[in-house]
Each structure stands twice: as C-alpha cells, then as structure tokens.
Amino acid sequence: MTQVLLAFVGASLVIIVSPGPDTLLVLRNAAAGGRRAAAWTTAGILAGNLAWQAAVVAGLAALVRSSETAYDVLRYLGAAYLVYLGVRSLAGWWRLRDARLPALVPEPLAPGAGPGTGASQDAVVGRRTAEEAAHPWWSWAQQGLVTNLLNAKLGAFLVAFFPQFVLPGLSRTVGTLVLAAVFLTLAAAWFAVLLLALGRLGPWISRPRVRRTIGGLSGLVLVAMGALVALGH
C-alpha cells in the first residue's frame, strides 16, 4: 500500500503544482485585493475541489463524464466564467491604466496594541487595498468555488485518475476516500505554500504598477484559457 500511496502522491503533486486556472486566480486576486483575498479564493477553490471529489466517491462525476451533454454544458459554463473573470480584469486594467491606484489603507490597531507594546508596526498594523475593503470575503471565495464547480475537466480527470491507484486491502469506495483525502491535503499544502510566498512578496505586489500588470496579464490568460476550454482543449 505504501508504494501505491507514494506513487499517487508523486503524480498528484505534479498535477497540483502545474500552473492552471486556480493558481492564476489566486495570483490575480492577490494583486487585486491582497493576501486575504487570495486566502478566501483558495478556500473557495478547495471547497470546489472537495465537492468534485465527493462526486467521484458517490459516482456522480462518472455520470458527468459519460454524458456528453452534461459534460459540454459544464464545460461551456466554465469557459464562460473564465472569460468573464478575464474580461473583468482587463476592464479594471483599462480603467486604471492612466490613473493612480488606491493607496494601501492601514487597518485599525489590534486591541491593546500600540507604540508602547514593543511589537513591530508590520506585525501590529495590517494593510489592505481599497479593492479588498470594497469586496466582502464571500466575493473572493465565490470566484474560487464557481471556477472549480464548473470545471468539467477536473471531474473527468479525477474519474480517470483515481482508479489507476488501487489500495490493497481496502474496498474501492474506502480506497477512493483515502485517495481523495490525500489529494485534498496535498492541494491545501500547495496553496498554503503559495499564500506564504505571496505574504513575502506582499510589498512588491502592492505596488500600483505591479498590480496593474498582473491584472492585465491575468485577464488575457483567463480569456485565453476560457477560449481553449470552450474549444475542448
């Protein structure tokens, strides 16, 4: 069983770490709304991933994969949503191309914190962009969730991927549950690393020119990804 699990972990890491819509969406929202926006986007992504894995265990994802109509409907909806997010990014980039982006807004000090506490200012005072302040947390989480739920390719992939790894001594259902838990744990770990990296790069990403550039480039890539998904690639 150990060898099978190690092989599964290796294959899963290659898939999870490979750049895709999820990673791009996290980077886009980090530039638009800061690390909190990226964190809530990640939570939505993981929730959508969990829903697909539950569908695999229940056999529902196999129905989507076997039904050309259901698969195509999800695929086109997913493609349309990626294009929608991309167009929003491009619209924001165009609107702000010659304007100064809102400055970072310091959050209130934590209760009991102050100049005399000895804590560094960076540890006491959080920072957020005006964009982040204008969007509730569920707005960011919804983007990650919907992007995953409408990703028909993800469901079809999981249906084809999990059966390649059979855990000795476990029933097919229990074995799939174990593999799903491992896959979700690895995905959560990867996004945790990504969020930590974004935290380190926070001062750089918060620069107006960098934010505009990420917004414009991510918009182009999201539109391109949506077009490729719609074409069946």
C-alpha positions in Angstrom: 0.0 0.0 0.0 2.9 2.4 0.8 4.3 2.1 -2.7 0.9 2.9 -4.2 0.4 5.9 -2.0 3.9 7.2 -2.8 3.2 6.9 -6.5 -0.2 8.6 -6.0 1.4 11.5 -4.0 4.1 12.0 -6.7 1.6 12.0 -9.6 -0.8 14.3 -7.6 2.0 16.8 -6.8 2.9 17.1 -10.5 -0.8 17.8 -11.3 -1.4 20.2 -8.4 1.7 22.3 -8.8 1.3 22.6 -12.6 0.1 26.2 -13.4 -3.6 26.4 -14.1 -6.7 28.5 -13.6 -6.7 28.0 -9.9 -3.1 29.3 -9.3 -3.7 32.1 -11.8 -6.9 33.1 -10.0 -5.2 33.2 -6.6 -2.4 35.5 -8.1 -5.0 37.7 -9.8 -7.0 38.2 -6.6 -3.8 38.7 -4.5 -2.9 41.6 -6.8 -6.5 43.0 -6.7 -7.3 42.5 -3.0 -4.2 41.5 -1.1 -3.4 38.3 0.8 -6.8 38.0 2.4 -8.4 38.0 -1.0 -6.0 35.2 -2.1 -6.7 33.2 1.1 -10.5 33.4 0.6 -10.1 32.5 -3.1 -8.1 29.5 -2.0 -10.8 28.4 0.4 -13.3 28.5 -2.4 -11.0 26.5 -4.7 -10.5 23.8 -2.0 -14.3 23.7 -1.3 -15.0 23.2 -5.1 -12.3 20.5 -5.2 -13.8 18.8 -2.2 -17.2 18.8 -3.9 -15.8 17.2 -7.0 -14.1 14.5 -5.0 -17.3 13.8 -3.1 -19.0 13.5 -6.5 -16.3 11.0 -7.6 -16.8 8.9 -4.5 -20.6 9.0 -5.0 -20.3 8.1 -8.6 -21.9 11.4 -9.8 -18.7 12.6 -11.6 -18.7 9.4 -13.6 -22.2 10.3 -14.9 -21.0 13.7 -16.0 -18.0 12.1 -17.8 -20.3 9.6 -19.5 -22.9 12.2 -20.5 -21.7 14.2 -23.4 -24.5 16.8 -22.9 -23.8 17.3 -19.2 -20.1 17.5 -19.8 -20.5 20.0 -22.6 -22.9 22.2 -20.6 -20.4 22.3 -17.6 -17.5 22.9 -20.0 -19.2 25.9 -21.7 -20.3 27.4 -18.4 -16.8 27.0 -17.0 -15.3 28.6 -20.1 -17.8 31.5 -20.0 -16.9 32.1 -16.3 -13.2 32.2 -17.0 -13.8 34.6 -19.9 -16.0 36.7 -17.6 -13.3 36.9 -14.9 -10.7 37.7 -17.6 -12.8 40.5 -19.1 -13.3 42.0 -15.6 -9.5 42.0 -15.1 -8.9 43.6 -18.4 -11.7 46.2 -17.8 -10.0 47.1 -14.5 -6.6 47.3 -16.1 -8.0 49.6 -18.9 -9.9 51.8 -16.4 -6.8 52.3 -14.3 -4.1 52.3 -17.0 -3.5 56.1 -16.6 -4.8 56.5 -13.1 -3.2 56.1 -9.7 -4.4 53.0 -7.9 -5.7 53.5 -4.3 -3.0 53.6 -1.8 -2.7 50.8 0.8 -5.1 51.6 3.7 -3.8 50.7 7.2 -6.2 48.7 9.3 -7.0 49.6 12.9 -4.6 48.5 15.6 -5.3 45.2 17.3 -6.9 45.6 20.7 -4.3 46.5 23.3 -1.6 47.2 20.7 0.2 50.4 20.5 3.5 52.1 20.1 4.5 51.0 23.6 3.8 47.3 23.2 7.2 46.7 21.6 5.6 44.8 18.6 6.8 45.9 15.2 4.5 48.0 13.2 4.2 45.4 10.4 3.1 42.8 13.0 0.5 45.1 14.5 -0.9 47.0 11.6 -2.4 45.0 8.8 -2.7 46.5 5.3 -5.4 46.1 2.7 -6.2 47.7 -0.6 -9.3 49.7 -1.2 -10.3 47.0 -3.6 -10.2 44.4 -0.9 -12.2 46.7 1.5 -14.9 47.1 -1.1 -15.4 43.3 -1.6 -16.8 41.0 1.1 -14.9 37.8 1.8 -17.5 35.6 0.0 -17.0 37.6 -3.2 -13.4 36.2 -3.4 -14.4 32.7 -2.1 -17.2 32.5 -4.7 -14.8 33.0 -7.6 -12.6 30.1 -6.5 -15.7 27.9 -5.8 -17.5 28.6 -9.0 -14.4 28.2 -11.1 -13.9 24.7 -9.7 -17.5 23.6 -9.7 -17.8 24.5 -13.4 -14.5 22.7 -14.3 -15.9 19.7 -16.1 -12.3 18.6 -17.0 -11.4 18.4 -13.3 -14.3 16.0 -12.7 -13.5 13.9 -15.8 -9.8 13.8 -14.8 -10.5 12.7 -11.2 -12.8 9.9 -12.5 -10.0 8.6 -14.8 -7.1 9.3 -12.3 -8.2 7.7 -9.1 -8.9 4.2 -10.5 -5.3 3.9 -11.6 -4.3 3.6 -7.9 -5.8 0.6 -6.1 -5.0 0.4 -2.4 -4.6 -3.2 -1.3 -6.8 -4.4 1.5 -9.4 -1.6 1.0 -12.7 -1.6 -0.8 -13.0 0.6 -3.9 -15.1 3.1 -2.0 -12.8 3.3 1.0 -9.7 3.4 -1.2 -11.2 6.3 -3.2 -12.0 8.1 0.0 -8.4 7.8 1.2 -7.0 8.9 -2.2 -9.4 11.9 -2.2 -8.3 12.9 1.3 -4.6 12.7 0.3 -5.2 14.7 -2.9 -7.1 17.4 -1.0 -4.4 17.6 1.7 -1.7 18.0 -0.9 -3.7 20.7 -2.7 -4.2 22.5 0.6 -0.5 22.3 1.4 0.4 23.7 -2.0 -1.9 26.6 -1.6 -0.5 27.3 1.9 3.0 27.5 0.4 1.7 29.8 -2.3 0.0 32.1 0.3 3.2 32.2 2.3 5.1 33.2 -0.8 2.5 35.9 -1.6 2.9 37.2 2.0 6.7 37.6 1.4 6.0 39.3 -1.9 3.3 41.5 -0.5 5.2 44.8 -0.6 6.2 44.2 -4.2 2.7 43.0 -5.3 1.1 46.0 -3.7 2.9 48.4 -6.0 0.4 50.1 -8.3 2.4 49.3 -11.5 2.8 45.6 -10.5 -0.9 45.3 -9.6 -1.9 46.8 -13.0 0.5 44.5 -14.8 -0.8 41.3 -13.0 -4.4 42.4 -13.6 -3.9 42.9 -17.3 -1.8 39.7 -17.9 -4.1 37.5 -15.8 -7.1 38.9 -17.7 -5.5 37.9 -21.0 -4.6 34.5 -19.8 -8.0 33.8 -18.3 -9.7 34.8 -21.5 -7.3 32.5 -23.5 -8.0 29.7 -21.0 -11.7 30.1 -21.4 -11.4 30.0 -25.2 -9.3 26.9 -25.0 -11.8 25.2 -22.7 -14.7 26.1 -24.9 -12.8 24.6 -27.9 -12.3 21.4 -26.0 -8.5 21.7 -25.4 
